[in-house]
Amino acid sequence: MKATTIKIDGELLSAIESAKPSGQSVTAYVRTVLRKNLEQHKVREAAAAYRAFVESHPEERGWLDEWERADLTVPAADKRDAP
């Protein structure tokens, strides 16, 4: 497994030490923060891709509009009872 060392000192280290939970090491805290940041980045990329998909597929936008108008408090009609 590839690993790297990053030097953190001065004000940045002090800020990290102040922000991290008391029972967590600086290394574990930084790792957690970086993972969360990367996950947020993935979510933003997925949202942008979905937005582009909806913009390029008008029928999908229509289905979404229909879904948003649906009254979700009323049970759906049973298709087996339909004529």
Phi, psi and omega in degrees: 000131179284139179224161178217158177244133178240128180275126177236125180214182175063220184297324180296314178298318179297318180295319179295315180297326178286327185276332186286152175299147185299330182270008185243141178285161177301317181300313180295319179297312180298319179299316179296314180298316180296318178299315179298318179297317179295322178295317177299321178297317178298318180295317178297320177296317179296320179296318179295319179295318179294317178300317179296320179298312182296320180294328182268358179230085184302329180295327177295319178299320178297317178296320179295319177298318178298318179297317181295330180278344185295139176273102185279000177272348181257129178301144178293148177292140179282117183297336181290336180271351182288148181292000000 
